[in-house]
């Protein structure tokens, strides 16, 4: 970073899921020593697992576009820093998506922006994990990633960092790879200190907690939370929070014993995602990243199934469930009764409305009796009628195929087929009920597709939003 001594404000902006909790804990534990080196780091809170959103109130105000409130905090902290002859050091992932707003707040000050960039596939996997931990998702990892293949997510592609460069200038923005082999001494805390100009003996005098902070869920913890999400009530979020914090404590302890184990995805999805973001990675490496090696191109926390050394086992899930029963007996008893009710309601029901497979799997984990699902007919009756009718034509067939694809979540293919059906209908002057039906389905499917794309684009905000509510 050029002219570091000229800076009076240093902003650490994440990105989300790049070790920010560990950095924030480390900085907070060493506030006094940081001040001796000329950096004032305002206090902030932590939960029982030592997880923090950093300066979350400031970040929350920026994210909500409440700039007067944010400016009040900023000026208060800056005044406190100046009174001690120090630079102001702020850390909040919630700033990540808002370079233009932050620029308005700090205009007139010399600012240094520090960030870490994670491999896009690892970021997407982390987004999936976060959607399960905090947002009630029941999607499998492969299903989640499959929906990302057709979308270039700005939040994980590195494009947001170029927005920061645009507003603050290239010399003011420092981005490094989130990869242990690229860190100074292979430790993110030492790497961050070096970016502040603190190295050697001075850096060694900083206290470094050996306990890992906010580690990833283990496979068993992630899978049991995914299964439980089908029972949890979003209107009573305390249920999910209690389970999340208990599972986080379990994961932190388990990861201390054995270290992180890579998550496994199908080779097809792995190749599709890595290919999708190849150009973005190359641009980041050549135009943005400092201390970047070729190792950054290969994800560390995610592997294709064909390259996995070990595969996930159901006993891992059962072990974590038993841990939850021991730690949260009343809540887990309530959830078991809730699932029993769902299962009993299923008996005698029309098989066209089966329980989600995730709930059946959860019942197996809990040791509850499970009704075996009945296979669905190959085609709905209305589709069979259309295919067998002498009055049907190619347009009718395409409409039915599109409906089937949509029911199986292949929404983009369904839209493509409906557009082809519309083209044929118009060319053959079919302007009556068929064309009306096509346009109705197209409108419905496009609306659903747009909503899905919006969720995908917002997924990288999960960690930032969560950091505001710790």
Phi, psi and omega in degrees: 000128181280146173055042183300323183292342181277347183285142173244356176221133174240126180248123171259118190249007182108233002291173177307142176062040175232046175078017184297322180299318179295317179298314183295320177296316180297313181296318181294321179294338185243031182301317182296315181291323176301320181297325177296334179262010172093021179235127176259118181247105183301151180291156172206174187264167176223157172268187185292344177261016180064025177265138182219153171269014183068222180277069191293325181295320177295312180298321180296319180295319178295314181298326180274002181062029175265073191287334177294317177296316179297320181295323178298316178295315182300313182292325176297311181294321180296320178297318178297321179294315183294326178296336180255011178064034186236162171278149178272128179244118182241140177229120176198122177294338182295344178283340192308317186273003191229055181298324183293318179294318180297321179300319177299319183292320188259009182304132181098352178249154175275119190237139172245130181250124180246137181207165173235145182242125181260149177307133184307319180297319178296322179295318179295319177297320178296322176298318178299314180300319180293324179295330177280315183298317191238349190233022168064018180290146174242011181289141171288163181298314181298319179296319179296312183292326180302324180286345180272346189300321183272005185236132173265106186276114183300327183294331181252352183277346184098354183298326181301325179296325177292332173295320177296320177299319180300319185273332186247346182095149185298321184290341183271350186246123180240119181236130178237158179292142173272085184203125187304321183292344178263349180285151170298127183056020180057029178228128185294330179295315178294324179298317181293318178299318180299327178289338175271000181086017181249116184214180175062221182299325180299318180292325182292341181278352177283140177286130177237117181288127180285343179285128181283138186254132173053049179288166179293149171303146168289168178303314182298318179294317181294317183291319180293325177293321178299316181292319180292333181302332178292346179254336187289146181261120181295340179282348176236072188297343180297332176300309182295321182296318180296317179294317181300313183291326176292317179292326178295319177297319178298313183295318179300317180292317181295320181289332174294326182285318190235353182079166181291140175251130182302146173279151186249132176233164180293147180303323181297312180293318179304310182294321182294316181291315181297323177293321182300323186256011183300313181296321179296320178296316181296319178296316180298318182294320185276331188246351192226309193283140173259150177054039183261132177247172179295343178298338182295336182290339184254116179302146180258320186270002180223137176225155172286149185305323182292341181256000183287135178281328178227156178240154186291146182233144179301324178305330176298320181292317180297320179300317181290322177301316179296326175297317179297319179300321181288320184276326184231062188299318183293314181296316181293327175295319178298317181292324177296317177296323179298318179290321177301321177297315179298319181293317181293326177294334183287328180298130178082356179282160174299126183294353178287350178236066182287159173293148175303145181301326181301322179288325176295320178295320178297320178299320177298317180298320181283349181080025180267153176294135186242124174287127180291131182292146176270135179297140178285152172302153182300321181222143174298157183300321181296324178292317177300317179300317180296315182294329184267349183285138176290340183273350181283152177228188185300322180297318179299318180297317180297321178299315181294320178297319179298319179297320178296315181297319180296321180295338179259013176074014174268065192292321181294319178296322179298318179296316179302316182291320178295323178295322176294319178298320179295319179300316180294317181299317179294318181295334181256015177058036176273081187261008183267229187297324181299311182296320177300318179296316179300313183294325178295313179294321179300315179299316180295315184289322179295321178298317179294319180296316180298320178295322179294317179297319179299319178297320179298315182292334180271350186301325182287353176275350185307309186296321180295316180295317181298326183294341180276344187247008180297000000 
